[in-house]
């Protein structure tokens, strides 16, 4: 790897900004800092960062507003940083096009993992490569054959269950909100009733996981959506 | 109320009773006449044949209702004597001397006998009725004494009205337009429809708003109504309305007077209920206040300790940079890390409490899939304690429980953290979810040293009763928060030491929703 990605941190708390900056620099990422929303919006066009770490609680502009502005002209990956308990904020940000979210307080390893995932997805979208296979631990999905195996044993999924699993697998490592998945599966006019999706997901868990209460492959982000493990 | 009730005293008699009485009168008259004829024929008595008819009149008065039959019978007697037994035989002749006197005497006597017997009969009926009612009243007040909910009070009242009046009854608590409680007890099923008709409902509402008796009792013909509505009211407060619907559309005055007495019993019970509820409320307030102050005390202690550690460690690192060796350096850093993490956990706990509405201590519930909540709690606790093992088991059946997900997660995290930190062992912790009837049961079991038996009963009270405060810090707050959260979910939580050594904490959440609806709507998608 010759050139590490450039990351913009939008965060008003200086200590947090410092610690993230230090962490990222130690991993040889290029780091920029913006203290408020306005600054961020003016910096993004001029510096063209590869990824934006956006805190939702900013002093001037609401993080959601910044995200809306951003998404109106660029698809630069955005990871939203929020405080725990603001489920609605998180979901809104994700539905508005944020790539992922991370909850304060977070560990550095978690942050780095999220950044890696987001960067990888953005490059794979730009390069237009599509995988034919998804492998993680014992789970293997063969997209052209629509075949799902666990430890080389075939798993029988219904049509809808396969769609959900493949959808999650294609964005493995990223959280997909309930609305995201419902729109993808049943179209934009489907009822936004996540109960149906959750029952389907419960059935999937019973087929894929050894213990549905200690999942290995698909994790629930309560109140937000689902995330497929990546590695 | 009683003034117009008096007007109702007249009792409508049904035609069947009149016919029956007529039949009895004629029969007695015929028997008396034939007896008299026989006696005269056998020449036993000749002069005083009136005596036979006097007896007949007396008997008629006793066994019929009202005065009329006695009078008729005496008139008949006079005519019969005149016809059969006085010269000229078999012809009417009232011109005999002294006849009007005989006639008047016979009439007077029949009236007197009738009046006497009627009064005796009435008194007997009345006393029997009163006795029955007094008995009913005692039963009712006894029953009301044992009633412990408003619903039960109304139910008992309804039951006794039904029993003692033999009529259909409706009871409303609160304004009948929009009652808190509405109960029926009907003789016929269509009576319920009558009670629910707009006209009758309006009367009930009138009775409630005007605090006076409405319906049949006021003006049965004009209003074209069927029921009578009596407000359940003490001097200045109307609690509700009792509606009565009698089979024959007529009502006895006595029924109303008695209703008043019964209603006063009901009011007593209602007022007692209200006082009890108030007392309960005050107790709840007190409990809440106690919990709050306990929490504050625990928090101020439990937050100060780690903050002191962090402050101390950082100061040491700043001031003695050169003197510290690497081991101490790492030790101090890991202390800071540990304390900070603990503070985060504490703050999350405190935050969760703010989610519980302070007014009624309830939470907003949503249907959640239990295994998702369990999985997230376990993964979060494993992030903090990567070296511990948690064995999780959930039933094969999909459990959906209405709850506030973040709060129940908090409870699970607190219980798991206690099991890991305070059990004094590294044996795996068990988390088991099961279903029993309409309840989901969550149990966290450890195989450590267990709970101090003297503290089992008070472990949720928020007192961090540890010997060395620091060793057990957080235990108090965490568990008292768990209890608050579970109570806000209408659930139960309890702790005990199990046989294999170690503690087990169990909480139970009510499950109301079932999966049927979900599966049905699912089919439309698949």
Interface residues (C-beta under 8 A of the other chain):
Chain A: X84 X85 X87 X105 X107 X158 X159 X160 X186 X190 X193 X195 X196 X198 X199 X200 X201 X202 X205 X206 X211 X212 X213 X214 X215 X219 X220 X221 X222 X223
Chain B: X344 X348 X351 X355 X367 X368 X369 X371 X372 X373 X374 X375 X376 X378 X379 X383 X390 X392 X393 X394 X396 X398 X405 X406 X409 X431 X433 X515 X518 X519 X521 X522 X525 X526
